[in-house]
Amino acid sequence: MRTIVLTRPQPIHDGVTLVLRAHGLRVLALPTLHVTAHVDADFEQQLLSHWASYQGVMLVSQHAVNFAAQRLQALGLLWREQVWAAAVGRTTADAAHHQWPKANLIFPAAHESQDSEGLWLALQRTQADLMGQRILIVRAQVGRDAFLNQLRAAGALVDVWSCYRREALMWTEAQCHDFRRALQGTGVVLSFTSQEGILALLDNLVALSEGEARSVFEQPVLTLHPSIAECARSHGFNHVHMAPAKDAAEHLQRLAYATHRH
């Protein structure tokens, strides 16, 4: 049985590690990215002026929720109950509900994909007319422009608040040892949630021998989105699986299957 290596930034509270271990799977949490606050003083001044005019807020991740909540509190801005909040996936919606219990939340249904595409479908159901609405997208300093382009095409007035950033993280000597031991044993399954995470993992391969580094590209890779899968393939990974899961349970089942069967 291969060891599952979760490379996503921490902390993430969605129970993935607990569920995997409950199924008897070996799991290594080896983040390749570090997430930290990004304070844009100029934009925050704009936010102070325009906060009362936003009709909707798009929250792309749990990190977006948590860092936005920190900065809104620091700025003395309270959540306005009449503002709708669209969250990518149920776990992001849960984080938003924790921060702003009275927020009017929009998120994909359980049978829909828990990603940006699923959220766009949910948004179209609940906000049929986006023309003229002023909407705030909360995301990382570097992110996909899918929501920005879709909202503008629908006639919305859109601002982008980059309130956090992802930075490459180099593993400690102990983490490299754990990865090498798993790799040399029964092998690993690499789980990537972003293109940046793939690039950061490649940086960590310098700590491995040439043979070990080559073997990494023969390990199965699981991703959540076609763009991440394409990035993995373009950088030499030979066994890339995409799990466009409609919910977390389906993704975990695919992950467990790849671990046992690849």
N, C-alpha and C positions, 0 to 999 in steps of 0.2 A: 504494500500500500504506500503510495506516494505521500509526501508531506505537503500540505497546502501552505503556500507562502502568500500572506496578505500584505500587499505593498502600499495600501492606501494610507493617507495621513491619519494620525490619531489626535484627539479622541473622536471616535465615531460610535454612537450608541444605537446599534440596530440588532444586537444579539447574534451577529454572524458567527463569531468565534464560539460562543456558547452552544449554538445549534450544531455547528460542525463537530465539536467535541462530544456533544451528546450522541451523535451518530457514530462515535468511535473513531473519528478521523484525527490525524495528527495535524496540528496547526502551528505555524510560526508567524507571528506578527512582526514583520520587518518593514516598517515604513520607509519609502524612498523619498518622501516629501515631508517637509515641515510646514505647517500652516501658522501664520502669524498675522496680527492686525496690520492693516495698511491705512494710515491716516492721511487723507487728502484734505488739508486745511481749506483750500480754495473751494472744493466741492462741498465741504461741510458748511461753509458760509452760504452757499447756494441752497443747501438743504434746509437751513434755518429759515430762509426766505420763502421756499416753495413747499415745505412739508404740508401745509394746510391745503394745498391745491391738488395733491395726488389723489387719484381715485382708485388706483390699484398698485400693488407691489408684487414683483416677481422674485421669489426666493429660490435660488438654484441648488442649495445644499444646506445641510445642517450647519456647516461653517458660516454660510451667509447669514443664517438666522442668528447664530450666537454672536458673531462679531457685530452685526447690525444692532442687536439688542444692547450690546456694551456701549457702542458709540451713541445710539439714541439716548441712552440714559445719561452719558457724559454731557450730551448737548442739551439735556433737559427737555427732550421731545417725547411726548406720550403717544402711544398708538391710538389712532382715531378709529372708533368703532365702525364708521361708515365706509372705511377703506377695505376693499377686498384684498386678500393675500393669496397668491397662487404659488403652490409649493411643488417642487419636483420630487414626487414620491411620497409615500405615506410616512416614512421616517422623518423627512423634512417637515411635513405637515405636523407631526407629533411634536417636533422641536419648536415649531412656531406656536402651537397651542400652549405649550409650556411657558413660553415667553410672554405671549399675548393671549390669554384665555378667551377674550371676547372678540378676537379677530374673526372675520368672515372668510373662512378658508376654502380654497378651491384646490383639489388635487385629483389625480387619476383614480378611477374606480378600481376595486380589487382585481377585476378581470382585464384591466388595461395595463399596458407597459408602464412601469414606474420610472419614467425618464422624461426628457424634454418633449418628446413626441406625444407621449401620453398626456402630459400636462396641457399641451396645445389643444388637443381634442377636448379635454375637460373645460378649458377656458372658452372655447368656441361654443360649448353648450350653455355655459352660464353667463357669458358676456358676449352675446351675439353681435352687439354693435360697439366696437372699440373706437370708432371714428371720434376724434377730438378728445378722447380720454387722456389724461396725463398720468403716465405710468412710470414707476421707478423699478429698474432691474438691479437687484443686489447680487453681486457675484465677486469672483476673484479678480485680481489685477489683470490677469490674462485669462480669457475665456472665449467660448464660442459665441458668435454673433447671431445665432439662429433666432433667438427670441427678439433681439433688437430688429432684425430685418423683417420678421413676421409681423411684429407690432406696428412698425412704420408702414409696411405695406397695407395694413388694415386701417391706416389713418390715425394711429395714436401718436401722441407727443411723448417721446421717451427720453428719460435720463438714465444713465448707467452709474451706479455707485459701486466702485471697487473698494470694498472695506477690508479685504484681506488678500494675502498673497501666498503663493506656494513656492517654497524654496527647496532645492535639491538637498537631500540629507545623506551624508556619508555614514555608513554603518560603522559601529564600534568594532574593535577586535573580537569581542565576544560574539557579536551578531554575525560577523563574517565566519567565525568558527561554526556557529549553529547552521548557517546556510551551507557551508562546505560539507559538513557532516551529513546533512539531509541529502544533498546533491550526490555525494559519494555512496550513500546508502541505497535506498529504494527510489531515489529521484524525487522531484518536486513538481507541483502544479503551481504555476505563477498566476496570481490573480491581479489584474490591472484595472484601475478605474479611471485612468486618465492617460493621455499621451505623455504628459510631463513625467508621470510616474515611470513610464517605460524608459525614457531618456535618463532619468536619475538612476534607475537600476543599472543601465549600461555603464554609467560612471563608476558604480561600485564593483564592476567586474575586474578593475585593475588590481584588486586585492587577491584575485584567484590566479592559479597557474594558467598557462596557455591552454592546456588540455581541459581543465575545469571550465574555463570561460567558453570554450567551444561547445562543451556538453550542455551549457545553459540553453543554447539555441535549439537543442533537441528536446527540451522539456515541453510538456503541454502548457499552453497559455489560455486563460479564459478572460474574456473582456465583456463589457456590458453594452458596447456601442460599435457600429460598423467603422467609425472613424478611428477608434482605438485599435480595433482588429487590424485595420489597414496599416496603421503606424507600426504595429508589432511585426507584421509581415515584411514591411519595407525595411525594417532594421534586422532582418535575418532570422526571425523565429519561424520554425518550420511546421509547427503543429498548433495553429491558432484556432481556437473555438470561440464563437460568440454566443452568449446566452442572453438574448433580448427578453429577459424574464418578465412575465406579466405581474409577478409578485415575488417577494423575497424567497418564498418556499420553493418556487420553481427553479430559481437560480441555484439554490443550495442543492437541489436534487441533481441538476446538471453538473455542478461542481463535484459532488460526491461520485457521480457516475464516471466522470473523467479521471478522478483519482483512482478508482478501482479498475477501470477498464483500459486506460490508454496503454 
